[in-house]
């Protein structure tokens, strides 16, 4: 099942300090993908898929928090995993990228790495899914839109290219997580979203994002008005 993208972006905060944001987005033709595959923290982003081993994601993020480089952390986990031939595991940290596809994953499967991102998928209609997901992200990398929105755009491009090939499975899902290194950041509600069971997961994830973003902005305006009235 599944295709996903992990991203690292550097930016400057309002105080002029250098920061990094990490994001991961995923979709599949099974329910509840957000509980299994995507992991992110202020140290990096990881996706675990194919025959999913959730511990690869959980421990991967934990290892990044302990200071291990992403390639060392994820390779160490794969080396200790007897089922690694059936896994896909990829991710980014502050400095590097890592992507792995075991040779017993189901066709079509594969991955690609860019300077600041990784994309991987299995049980896909073809390589175009991976290529178009990557190209969509690259076309607007570090763009003005929030990373969550651009991750959905990347998933939509992969989905339009064919996505998961199991058309007999109607119940699908999608999810995204975005984290950053700002210690005092007030993360928007739209940075951690899931659509757990839907026939149109990417479209529903976009609608959920747009609704959550609108709600977040409304609350900010309300609090600002109340502060002005005091």
Secondary structure, DSSP 8 states (H G I E B T S, - for coil): --EEEEEEEEEE-TTS-EEEEEEEEEEESSS-GGGTSEEEETTEEEEEEES--HHHHHHHHHHHHTT--HHHHHHHHHHT-TTGGGEEEEEEESS-EEEEE-TTS-SS-EEEE-SSEEEEESSBS-HHHHHHHHHHHHHTTT-SS-HHHHHHHHHHHHHHTT-BS-TT---EEEEEEEEES-TT----GGGEEEEEEESSHHHHHHHHHHHHHHHHHHHHHHHHHHHHH-
